[in-house]
């Protein structure tokens, strides 16, 4: 039989059976040790233990139809968590490399200007070496950026895969595919960011999901505007840094809500 421990004010208590831990009626933010996953998780994130206690409003049960839709996706909340980790790691590596190559190029340029090159063989080799280091940096940035973009698109795809439950008119494949249509993707990038947030809120409201966190309208709108500008040649380069920062902040909150949508389905499996 699986046993559980809970953490409170620096101390751990247990072990308890599933029935015993439920009877304790602990707050949903209480950290529980899940021996199967070997991690500490909030009660609200453990489907088998989650109790609906928010203002006596019960989440609407899942239909068999929606449950089979969920099974057909072959996805789950833990997959999205892994995608988020990959996205975060690649984003910070990309950002760190961009900063590193910027500093390197500035130092190299100053060094060249101070030495007043006479274009002898040794100085020519040093220039070749600098170009080689720059190439390595740019290649690493490209790889990290590619992984980051793929992870971002995967998260957006997974988000719309579950939003299809309520809005089958916009499929996950269509959401991603339209981003690759020249010119049209300028408007689509803006539209889909706004629409994704609205669809999540509609989904949560219709099914009384209380674990969804509202994203600041200013953050959503600003990210949508910068995403639209990012797809415009030249302008996209100018807004690159603020876009990267805002889209990172937006993706953190969006992914948290996507995880909660999947957990809603997982804890409301039809009996």
FENWO-V572204 format. One record per run of one state. SS is the DSSP state (H for helix, E for strand, C for the rest). FROM is the first residue (numbers start at 1). LEN is the number of residues. If there is no record, write none. Layout:
SS;FROM;LEN / SS;FROM;LEN
This chain:
C;1;3 / E;4;5 / C;9;2 / E;11;6 / C;17;1 / H;18;6 / C;24;7 / E;31;4 / C;35;4 / E;39;4 / H;43;3 / C;46;18 / H;64;10 / C;74;3 / H;77;39 / C;116;5 / H;121;43 / C;164;8 / H;172;9 / C;181;3 / H;184;23 / C;207;10 / H;217;14 / C;231;4 / H;235;4 / C;239;1 / H;240;28 / C;268;4
